[in-house]
Amino acid sequence: MKKLVVLSGAGISQESGISTFRDANGLWNNYRIEEVASPEAWKRDPQLVLDFYNMRRKQLYEVEPNAAHCALARLEEFFDVTIVTQNVDDLHERAGSSHVLHLHGELKKVRSTVDEELVSTLDGWELKRGDLCAKGSQLRPHIVWFGEAVPNIISATSLVKSADIFLVVGTSLQVYPAAGLLQYVPSAIEKYLVDPEAEPRYYVNNLTILREKATTGVTKFAEMISPV
């Protein structure tokens, strides 16, 4: 069974109603995103950070996977599919995808502020001041903030190196280190990019560009590679 590796970004979830990280010029309630998504922000005003992620989490409970998420899940019938996602939502999992690697954390999970290995799933959408881990410290969002390392990038690099088919959808390939994964994809394999505003990438061998939004583009991609 061929191995399909997918790199997904905000564009695939935008069609489900999830606001992209840079909507409204990167502002949230007149705060720049970096001001509510960094270790410095957490130290300066943890309540503001909690409010930001609580709102995002609440929105996630109000949306559903779209046709693109579902098409990728159905491809598991024919391929060994692994999704490497920059998204912190769980729409891939809710659509039925079995193997999802989150580069930037998971919105529905929280972790200890004294032991990053203590990770748990939050019950509901609201994380409050005074919600403590088993070691008695405040819980924080299980999110990779600006200025923090991306621990899953090593696993993601190994995955893309082993791909037989590689798909990029919903990302402009501008955010590193995720954007750098493309250079590790074997040159000889088939590569697909779903992006309505994609520009030619002449330096990438065997690349097919589908200038479509995620829902229609991924559906076409699935039809192109499926054996039946």
ABEGO torsion letter per residue (X at the ends): XBBBBBBBBAAAAAAAGBBBAABGGGBBGGBBAAAABBAAAAAABAAAAAAAAAAAAAAAAABBBBAAAAAAAAAAAABBBBBBBABABAAAAAAGBABBBBAAEBAABBBBAABAABBBBBBEABBBBGBBBAAGBBBBBBBBBBGBBBAAAAAAAAAAAABABBBBBGBAGABOAAAAAAAABBAABBBBBBBAABBBBAABBGBBBBBBBAAAAAAAAAAAABAX
